[in-house]
Amino acid sequence: NISSLSCSGSRSSKTFKPKKNIPEGSHQYELLKHAEATLGSGNLRMAVMLPEGEDLNEWVAVNTVDFFNQINMLYGTITDFCTEESCPVMSAGPKYEYHWADGTNIKKPIKCSAPKYIDYLMTWVQDQLDDETLFPSKIGVPFPKNFMSVAKTILKRLFRVYAHIYHQHFDPVIQLQEEAHLNTSFKHFIFFVQEFNLIDRRELAPLQELIEKLTSKDR
């Protein structure tokens, strides 16, 4: 599954998991196009705001799918560097270690390597995005009452992949000239979760300094 990186022209890269497509012609596709157009203006604070008259759930859904695809691609570029040997635990620096549990198949958190953790995490996110009762793609099908809490959990977990890449694999990111792409993607992600208060501050602690640096220019 080869897809080109939007931020770096025609260069193609493997994705870690299959890309999640939003059906063309759907309202969500229009929203995605709107998001891409406002992102092109370079003002990320404006780009994340809920477009007038739009449904918050739908806006969060479209952007969550988009972030999944972005992280999928970014992690896909560095999978060769993230191995059982290099990353025996899933961490974001020495102070933060993550153990995996999804509440259904794995109820008690397990300690596992970063590649294994990220595989569990991305597969779990994919399952949520593919669930039509959670992420309805058909027009007029309402979002479930628990949608926001599911979206928050997805975004909280996706953040951990960014945190792992920044803390453990920033050198290869620089070697691959992906740094600008990673920073833009992460900045967009942070502005989005800040705008709608989607991730608890405590969860963002591993990248707090970076978040302050990236967002201070755009107050």
Salt bridges, closest charged atoms under 4 A:
GLU36 OE1 - LYS33 NZ 2.96
GLU54 OE1 - HIS27 NE2 2.81
GLU58 OE1 - HIS27 NE2 3.99
ASP80 OD1 - LYS14 NZ 3.45
GLU97 OE2 - HIS99 NE2 2.77
GLU97 OE2 - LYS111 NZ 3.57
ASP119 OD1 - LYS17 NZ 2.59
ASP130 OD1 - LYS20 NZ 2.85
GLU178 OE2 - ARG11 NH1 3.34
ASP200 OD2 - ARG202 NH2 3.49
GLU203 OE1 - ARG160 NH2 3.43
ASP218 OD2 - LYS187 NZ 2.91
